[in-house]
Amino acid sequence: MKKIILYSVFAFLFFGQICVSQVSEDQEIRKMISEIKTENLEATIHKLVSFGTRHTLSDTKSKTKGIGAVQQWVKSEFEKFALESNGRLTASIDYFTVKADGKRIPVDSQLGNVMATLKGTDPTDNRVLIISGHLDSRVSDVMNVKSNAPGANDDGSGVAAVIELAKVMSKRSFPATIIFVAVTGEEQGLYGARHLAETAKAANWNIIGMLNNDMIGNSLSSGTNLRDNTQVRVFSETIPFLETEDEAKMRKATSRENDSPSRLLARYIKTVTEQYVDQLSVKLVYRNDRYLRGGDHTPFCQNGFTAVRLCEMNENFDHQHQDLRTENNIKYGDLPEFMDFEYLRKNACANLAVLANLAWSPKAPVNVGIEVKKLSNSSTLIWSAPEGKAQYGYQILIRETASSHWEKTLFTKETQIEIPYSKDNYFFAIQAVDALGHSSIPVFPIPIR
């Protein structure tokens, strides 16, 4: 009996600073989610469709048809929201020239990204978050600039989510900066996203997360006829495009092939979405994008930023990149009638919950490491407090090496902790958290000798 008591006392002293994390919820985020309305999203989709084609190379002079008219309309919507933001939100069209490429850009062309920037309120916080959808649309022939190309789901859905989030979030203030952007040139070769990513890199923006929303409003698949509006896919790259030689050595040494920064962001999206959004779960897809396709997150990854793609679970290829027609009793074309607006609402809510949590969170811990000085069946993790907003404490995320998502979360207020989980059998990450449960992007530890 004495041995049992002594062991219990030892265990209490040894692990006494560990506690199972209690999930906190921010009621302001809940309130914002309640302000995202299905009918608003549907109205935006119909408005986008009303411009006829939104082809990147379509009319730029008309006030009612073509890419130029829709760019001005989106900017005007952002400007309405700016009036209620106490000067925090600004709207603009970032014009740029794309040289003829002999492929999908036949002549030098002026393109433009419509942007709304919600400036962070903390002058010491240079973090930037970006949410995007692509404004341009197309039909079967990617060079057809005349035919009606409604683009209701591809990617009116992403743009509608961006607009709705700008409306709701611009009424609040956040320490970090959030950029809402409707890019153009996606169907011609990701030109708008590439321009923005290269601009961000040249200006040394501290982008901690880029959420590309491309087709998030359809729940019925073609061919298999599966219908599911309870899951959304998040695509994330495995090995970073710009991985250095030293980073590659560290990745191999720690076996972190499944823990790239973008993949850590994807898991973050899953955790937050399933906490805040009812009847929606995140399916983590461990590839940068789908076969034969591309998305606007890719240029950000190629420029060294953390970026992912959110996409519906079941794609319907009868309603993507199709001329409007009926054949064999099948109606083709990307029209609003084929969309699931409740599904779009839930996916918009997922984006809001993630952006708000990250923008309100403390900065991520720094100098995160794991001791490998001795053989042990426990693990010692060490890190330093981040600068800026004070953190309430830290969460240690734990999963077995074969698991896709975090399985356990522990909480501590210290910056060093020993936990009864073997470093040989588990992967870990550390994130800073405030009293309302806003958590930073997790940081994967590196070995410390």
Long-range contacts (C-beta under 8 A, 24 or more apart in sequence): 14-418, 15-418, 15-419, 15-420, 17-412, 17-413, 17-414, 17-417, 18-410, 18-411, 18-412, 18-417, 18-419, 19-410, 19-411, 19-412, 20-408, 20-409, 20-410, 20-411, 21-395, 21-409, 21-410, 21-411, 22-411, 23-275, 23-437, 24-435, 24-436, 24-437, 25-275, 25-276, 25-437, 26-356, 26-357, 26-360, 26-436, 26-437, 26-438, 28-172, 28-356, 29-276, 29-352, 29-353, 29-356, 29-357, 30-276, 32-168, 32-169, 32-172, 32-352, 32-356, 33-276, 33-277, 33-349, 33-352, 33-353, 35-168, 36-164, 36-165, 36-168, 36-345, 36-348, 36-349, 36-352, 37-164, 37-345, 38-341, 38-342, 38-344, 38-345, 39-341, 40-164, 40-167, 41-160, 41-161, 41-164, 41-217, 41-341, 41-344, 41-345, 41-348, 42-336, 42-339, 42-341, 44-156, 44-159, 44-160, 44-163, 44-164, 45-152, 45-156, 45-157, 45-160, 45-217, 45-336, 45-339, 45-341, 46-336, 47-73, 48-151, 48-152, 48-156, 48-159, 48-160, 49-150, 49-151, 49-152, 49-156, 49-335, 49-336, 52-148, 52-149, 53-137, 53-139, 53-145, 53-146, 53-147, 53-148, 53-149, 54-135, 54-136, 54-137, 54-149, 54-151, 55-136, 55-137, 55-138, 55-144, 55-145, 55-149, 55-187, 56-109, 56-111, 56-136, 56-184, 56-185, 56-186, 56-187, 56-188, 56-191, 57-105, 57-106, 57-109, 57-143, 57-145, 57-188, 58-145, 58-146, 60-110, 67-135, 67-136, 67-184, 70-135, 71-112, 71-114, 71-135, 71-182, 71-184, 74-114, 74-135, 74-159, 74-163, 74-182, 75-114, 77-163, 77-166, 77-167, 78-114, 78-115, 78-116, 78-163, 78-166, 78-180, 81-116, 81-166, 81-167, 81-170, 82-116, 82-170, 84-170, 84-171, 85-118, 85-170, 85-171, 88-118, 88-119, 88-121, 88-170, 88-173, 89-116, 89-117, 89-118, 89-119, 89-166, 89-170, 90-116, 90-117, 90-119, 91-115, 91-116, 91-117, 92-117, 94-195, 94-196, 94-199, 96-195, 98-185, 98-188, 98-191, 98-195, 101-189, 103-189, 104-142, 104-143, 104-187, 104-188, 104-189, 105-188, 105-189, 105-191, 106-143, 111-184, 111-185, 111-191, 111-192, 111-195, 112-184, 112-192, 113-181, 113-182, 113-183, 113-184, 113-192, 113-195, 113-196, 114-181, 114-182, 115-179, 115-180, 115-181, 115-182, 116-166, 116-170, 116-179, 116-180, 116-181, 117-177, 117-178, 117-179, 117-180, 118-166, 118-169, 118-170, 118-174, 118-177, 118-178, 118-179, 118-180, 119-177, 120-174, 120-175, 120-176, 120-177, 120-178, 120-359, 121-173, 121-174, 121-175, 122-175, 122-176, 122-388, 122-389, 124-387, 124-388, 125-175, 125-176, 125-363, 125-388, 125-389, 126-177, 126-205, 126-206, 127-175, 127-176, 127-177, 127-206, 127-208, 127-358, 127-359, 127-363, 128-176, 128-177, 128-178, 128-179, 128-200, 128-205, 128-206, 128-207, 128-208, 129-176, 129-177, 129-178, 129-179, 129-207, 129-208, 129-209, 129-210, 129-211, 129-355, 129-358, 129-359, 130-178, 130-179, 130-181, 130-196, 130-207, 130-209, 130-210, 130-211, 130-300, 131-161, 131-162, 131-165, 131-178, 131-179, 131-180, 131-181, 131-210, 131-211, 131-213, 131-351, 131-355, 132-158, 132-162, 132-180, 132-181, 132-182, 132-183, 132-193, 132-196, 132-210, 132-211, 132-212, 132-213, 132-296, 133-157, 133-158, 133-159, 133-160, 133-161, 133-162, 133-182, 133-183, 133-212, 133-213, 133-214, 134-158, 134-159, 134-182, 134-183, 134-184, 134-185, 134-186, 134-187, 134-192, 134-193, 134-214, 134-296, 135-159, 135-182, 135-183, 135-184, 135-192, 136-184, 136-185, 136-186, 136-187, 136-188, 136-192, 137-187, 137-334, 138-187, 138-321, 139-321, 139-322, 139-323, 139-324, 140-321, 140-322, 140-323, 141-323, 142-187, 142-188, 142-321, 147-323, 147-324, 148-324, 149-334, 150-324, 150-333, 150-334, 150-335, 150-336, 151-334, 152-217, 152-334, 152-335, 152-336, 152-338, 152-339, 153-215, 153-217, 153-218, 153-312, 153-319, 153-320, 153-334, 153-338, 153-339, 154-214, 154-215, 154-319, 154-320, 154-321, 154-334, 155-186, 155-213, 155-214, 155-215, 156-217, 156-334, 157-213, 157-215, 157-216, 157-217, 157-218, 157-339, 157-344, 157-347, 158-212, 158-213, 158-214, 158-215, 158-216, 160-217, 160-344, 160-348, 161-213, 161-216, 161-344, 161-347, 161-348, 161-351, 162-213, 164-348, 165-348, 165-351, 165-352, 165-355, 168-352, 169-352, 169-355, 169-356, 172-356, 174-356, 174-359, 174-360, 175-359, 175-360, 175-388, 175-389, 176-208, 176-358, 176-359, 178-355, 178-359, 183-296, 186-214, 186-295, 186-296, 187-321, 190-294, 190-295, 190-296, 190-298, 190-299, 192-296, 193-296, 193-297, 193-298, 193-299, 193-300, 194-299, 196-299, 197-299, 197-300, 197-302, 197-303, 197-305, 198-299, 198-303, 200-300, 200-303, 200-305, 201-303, 201-304, 201-305, 207-300, 207-305, 207-306, 207-307, 208-306, 208-358, 208-364, 208-441, 209-265, 209-268, 209-306, 209-307, 209-308, 209-354, 209-358, 209-441, 210-297, 210-300, 210-305, 210-306, 210-307, 210-308, 211-269, 211-297, 211-307, 211-308, 211-310, 211-351, 211-354, 211-355, 212-295, 212-296, 212-297, 212-300, 212-307, 212-308, 212-309, 212-310, 213-309, 213-310, 213-347, 213-351, 214-295, 214-296, 214-309, 214-310, 214-311, 215-311, 215-312, 215-315, 215-320, 216-310, 216-311, 216-312, 216-343, 216-344, 216-347, 216-348, 217-312, 217-339, 217-340, 217-341, 217-343, 217-344, 217-347, 218-312, 218-314, 218-315, 218-316, 218-319, 218-338, 218-339, 218-340, 218-343, 219-312, 219-313, 219-314, 219-340, 219-343, 220-314, 220-316, 220-338, 220-340, 221-314, 221-315, 221-316, 222-315, 222-316, 222-317, 222-318, 222-319, 223-317, 224-314, 226-314, 227-314, 228-313, 228-314, 229-279, 229-340, 229-342, 229-343, 229-346, 230-279, 230-280, 230-281, 231-280, 231-281, 231-282, 231-283, 231-313, 232-273, 232-280, 232-281, 232-282, 232-283, 232-310, 232-311, 232-312, 232-313, 232-346, 232-347, 232-350, 233-282, 233-283, 233-285, 233-310, 233-311, 233-312, 233-313, 234-266, 234-269, 234-270, 234-282, 234-283, 234-284, 234-285, 234-308, 234-309, 234-310, 234-311, 235-266, 235-285, 235-287, 235-288, 235-289, 235-290, 235-295, 235-297, 235-308, 235-309, 235-311, 236-260, 236-262, 236-263, 236-265, 236-266, 236-284, 236-285, 236-286, 236-288, 236-308, 236-309, 237-262, 237-263, 237-287, 237-288, 237-301, 238-263, 238-286, 238-287, 238-288, 240-301, 240-304, 241-301, 241-302, 241-304, 242-302, 242-303, 242-304, 250-446, 253-447, 254-444, 254-446, 254-447, 255-401, 256-427, 256-444, 258-286, 258-404, 259-427, 259-429, 259-444, 261-306, 261-441, 262-301, 262-306, 262-307, 262-308, 264-306, 264-429, 264-441, 264-442, 264-443, 264-444, 265-306, 265-307, 265-308, 265-441, 266-308, 267-405, 267-406, 267-442, 268-354, 268-358, 268-439, 268-441, 268-442, 269-308, 269-310, 269-350, 269-354, 270-405, 271-405, 271-406, 272-350, 272-353, 272-354, 272-357, 273-350, 273-353, 273-354, 275-353, 276-349, 276-350, 276-353, 277-346, 277-349, 277-350, 277-353, 278-346, 279-346, 280-346, 280-347, 280-349, 280-350, 282-350, 283-313, 284-404, 284-405, 286-404, 306-441, 310-347, 310-350, 310-351, 312-343, 312-347, 356-438, 357-437, 357-438, 357-439, 358-438, 358-440, 358-441, 360-434, 360-436, 360-438, 361-389, 361-432, 361-433, 361-434, 361-438, 361-439, 361-440, 362-386, 362-388, 362-389, 362-390, 362-391, 362-432, 362-433, 362-434, 362-438, 362-440, 363-387, 363-388, 363-389, 363-432, 363-440, 364-431, 364-432, 364-440, 364-441, 364-442, 364-443, 365-394, 365-415, 365-430, 365-431, 365-432, 365-440, 365-443, 366-443, 368-430, 368-443, 368-444, 368-445, 368-446, 369-445, 369-446, 369-447, 369-448, 370-423, 370-428, 370-445, 370-446, 370-447, 370-448, 371-447, 371-448, 372-423, 372-447, 372-448, 372-449, 373-448, 373-449, 376-422, 376-423, 377-420, 377-422, 378-418, 378-419, 378-420, 378-421, 378-422, 379-418, 379-419, 379-421, 379-422, 379-423, 379-426, 379-428, 380-416, 380-417, 380-418, 380-419, 381-416, 381-417, 381-418, 381-419, 381-428, 381-430, 381-445, 382-415, 382-416, 382-448, 383-415, 383-416, 383-430, 383-443, 383-445, 384-415, 385-415, 385-432, 386-432, 386-440, 389-434, 390-434, 391-432, 391-433, 391-434, 392-433, 392-434, 392-435, 393-432, 393-433, 394-430, 394-431, 394-432, 394-433, 395-430, 395-431, 395-433, 395-439, 396-428, 396-429, 396-430, 397-428, 397-429, 397-430, 397-431, 397-442, 398-426, 398-427, 398-428, 399-426, 399-427, 400-425, 400-426, 400-427, 401-425, 401-426, 401-427
